[in-house]
Amino acid sequence: MNSDPLSILAEELKDVDPAKLPHGLEQYARFGPRTVRAILRVRDLIMHTPHLSETHFRIGLTDDPTAQERQDRQAGCVEFQVVCESADAEEARTIEADVRLNFLWHFPGRCLNKGDYRQQTPTPDANVFVYVACFPESIGSILGRA
């Protein structure tokens, strides 16, 4: 068995449709498989959902996705989706940070996150969720926080 990181990632993601990786897996080599899956879920949502193609979006972390969705909907959110769940808060923070930074780089005009924001502290022993919340283009950068 090959133990180089790219081979390991390829093995972990062998069920992913190659069409979802048009530039190959190499662009994701620095991420773990759960992060890549979360990135692909967000990308599918914001790029391939017709009514969301021009929306702005925010990547976030919460231990209560129901309350978070309610709060975001009150602020104008038109789509809310959990893209990853983890029982390990540190793993969830790493996934969220990597997904957020990926989209700040690739979609700087649409991603509402700031590069230096701080997350709330999840409840101890709770599952932690990484989510994407989509907002109409008219919202602008008002919601540029997590």
Residue pairs with C-beta under 8 A, 6 or more apart in sequence:
2 8
5 29
6 25
6 26
6 29
9 25
9 28
9 29
9 31
9 32
9 33
9 36
10 25
12 33
13 25
13 33
13 36
13 37
16 36
16 37
16 40
20 40
20 44
21 27
21 28
28 35
28 36
28 39
31 39
31 98
31 102
32 94
32 95
34 84
34 86
34 91
34 95
35 84
35 94
35 95
35 98
35 99
37 83
37 84
38 83
38 84
38 95
38 99
38 130
39 98
39 99
39 102
39 103
41 81
41 83
41 84
41 132
42 57
42 59
42 83
42 99
42 103
42 132
45 52
45 79
45 81
45 132
45 134
46 52
46 53
46 55
46 57
46 107
46 110
46 132
46 134
47 53
49 79
51 78
52 78
52 79
52 134
54 137
55 78
55 79
55 110
55 134
55 135
55 136
55 137
56 110
56 111
56 112
56 134
56 135
56 136
56 137
56 139
56 140
56 141
56 143
57 103
57 107
57 110
57 111
57 112
57 132
57 133
57 134
57 135
58 72
58 111
58 112
58 113
58 132
58 133
58 135
58 143
58 144
58 145
58 146
59 96
59 99
59 100
59 103
59 111
59 113
59 130
59 131
59 132
59 146
60 68
60 96
60 119
60 130
60 131
60 132
60 133
60 146
61 92
61 93
61 96
61 119
61 120
61 122
61 128
61 129
61 130
61 131
61 146
62 68
62 120
62 122
62 128
62 129
62 131
63 122
63 123
63 126
63 127
63 128
63 129
65 80
65 82
65 129
65 131
68 80
68 129
68 131
68 133
69 77
69 80
69 131
69 133
72 80
72 133
72 135
73 80
75 135
75 139
75 143
76 135
76 136
76 139
76 143
77 133
77 134
77 135
78 134
78 135
78 136
79 132
79 133
79 134
80 131
80 132
80 133
80 134
81 131
81 132
82 129
82 130
82 131
83 99
83 130
83 131
83 132
84 92
84 95
84 96
84 99
84 129
84 130
85 92
85 127
85 128
85 129
85 130
86 92
86 95
86 127
86 128
86 130
87 127
87 128
88 128
89 122
89 128
92 122
92 128
92 129
92 130
93 119
93 128
95 130
96 119
96 130
99 130
100 111
100 113
101 115
103 110
103 111
103 113
104 111
104 113
104 115
112 135
112 139
112 141
112 143
112 144
112 145
113 144
113 145
113 146
114 144
114 145
117 145
117 146
119 146
122 128
135 143
